Amino acid sequence: MKLDILYFAWLRERIGLPRETVETDAPTVAALVEELRAREERYALAFSDLAAVRVAIDQELRDFDASLEGAREIAFFPPMTGG
């Protein structure tokens, strides 16, 4: 499947891209992250601490074990704080 992936804040800075389109057969977000980590060191660094990363599938906050079936867009971002 083809997915649009969006990176925000320090994830975008570490990876060096605001967005990209990837072709994947990953069944879950966690599997997608493993594919990304294996691509290059910059992805491994960005996803080195998943406790500091949140994910949304088609603009809905989800867990890393969520299925990618039918997904079109994945967004990765740091936890949000109030203020």
The 8 nearest C-alpha neighbors of each residue, nearest first, counted from 0:
[[1, 23, 22, 24, 2, 21, 25, 69],
 [0, 2, 22, 21, 23, 20, 3, 71],
 [3, 1, 71, 21, 20, 72, 4, 22],
 [2, 4, 20, 72, 19, 73, 71, 21],
 [3, 5, 73, 19, 18, 74, 72, 20],
 [4, 6, 18, 74, 17, 73, 75, 3],
 [7, 5, 11, 75, 17, 10, 18, 74],
 [6, 8, 76, 11, 10, 75, 9, 5],
 [7, 9, 10, 11, 76, 12, 77, 6],
 [10, 8, 12, 11, 13, 7, 77, 76],
 [11, 9, 13, 12, 8, 45, 7, 6],
 [12, 10, 6, 7, 14, 9, 17, 16],
 [11, 13, 9, 15, 10, 14, 8, 16],
 [14, 12, 10, 15, 11, 45, 9, 41],
 [15, 13, 11, 41, 12, 16, 42, 10],
 [14, 16, 12, 11, 13, 17, 41, 10],
 [17, 15, 11, 18, 14, 6, 19, 12],
 [16, 18, 6, 11, 5, 7, 15, 19],
 [19, 17, 5, 4, 16, 6, 3, 20],
 [18, 20, 4, 3, 21, 5, 16, 17],
 [19, 21, 3, 2, 4, 1, 22, 18],
 [22, 20, 2, 1, 23, 19, 3, 4],
 [21, 23, 1, 0, 2, 20, 24, 3],
 [24, 22, 0, 25, 21, 1, 31, 2],
 [23, 25, 0, 26, 22, 31, 1, 30],
 [24, 26, 31, 30, 23, 27, 67, 28],
 [25, 27, 67, 66, 24, 30, 68, 28],
 [28, 26, 66, 67, 30, 29, 65, 25],
 [27, 29, 63, 31, 30, 65, 64, 32],
 [30, 28, 63, 32, 27, 31, 64, 33],
 [31, 29, 33, 27, 25, 32, 28, 34],
 [32, 30, 28, 34, 25, 33, 29, 35],
 [31, 33, 35, 29, 34, 30, 36, 28],
 [34, 32, 36, 30, 31, 35, 37, 29],
 [35, 33, 31, 37, 32, 36, 30, 38],
 [34, 36, 32, 38, 37, 33, 42, 31],
 [37, 35, 43, 42, 33, 34, 38, 32],
 [36, 38, 34, 35, 39, 33, 43, 42],
 [39, 37, 35, 36, 34, 42, 40, 43],
 [40, 38, 41, 42, 37, 36, 43, 35],
 [39, 41, 43, 42, 44, 36, 38, 37],
 [40, 42, 44, 14, 39, 43, 13, 45],
 [43, 41, 36, 45, 44, 40, 39, 14],
 [44, 42, 36, 40, 46, 41, 45, 47],
 [45, 43, 47, 41, 42, 46, 40, 13],
 [44, 46, 42, 43, 10, 47, 13, 41],
 [45, 47, 43, 44, 48, 49, 42, 36],
 [46, 48, 44, 43, 45, 49, 42, 36],
 [49, 47, 50, 46, 51, 52, 45, 44],
 [48, 50, 52, 51, 46, 47, 53, 63],
 [49, 51, 48, 52, 53, 78, 47, 77],
 [50, 52, 49, 48, 77, 78, 53, 76],
 [53, 51, 77, 49, 50, 76, 78, 75],
 [52, 54, 76, 77, 75, 78, 51, 55],
 [53, 55, 75, 74, 61, 60, 76, 56],
 [56, 54, 60, 59, 74, 58, 61, 73],
 [55, 57, 73, 59, 58, 72, 60, 70],
 [56, 58, 72, 59, 73, 71, 55, 70],
 [59, 57, 55, 56, 60, 74, 72, 73],
 [60, 58, 55, 56, 57, 61, 54, 73],
 [61, 59, 55, 54, 56, 58, 62, 53],
 [60, 62, 55, 54, 59, 65, 56, 63],
 [63, 61, 64, 65, 54, 60, 53, 28],
 [62, 64, 28, 29, 65, 61, 27, 54],
 [63, 65, 62, 27, 29, 28, 66, 61],
 [66, 64, 27, 63, 62, 28, 61, 67],
 [65, 67, 27, 68, 26, 64, 28, 70],
 [68, 66, 27, 70, 26, 69, 28, 65],
 [67, 69, 66, 70, 26, 27, 0, 71],
 [68, 70, 67, 71, 66, 0, 57, 72],
 [71, 69, 67, 68, 72, 57, 56, 2],
 [70, 72, 2, 57, 3, 69, 73, 1],
 [71, 73, 3, 57, 2, 4, 56, 70],
 [74, 72, 56, 4, 55, 5, 57, 3],
 [75, 73, 5, 55, 54, 4, 6, 76],
 [74, 76, 54, 6, 53, 5, 7, 52],
 [77, 75, 7, 53, 52, 6, 54, 8],
 [76, 78, 52, 53, 51, 79, 8, 75],
 [79, 77, 53, 52, 51, 76, 80, 50],
 [80, 78, 77, 81, 76, 53, 82, 52],
 [81, 79, 78, 82, 77, 76, 51, 53],
 [82, 80, 79, 78, 77, 76, 53, 8],
 [81, 80, 79, 78, 77, 8, 76, 51]]
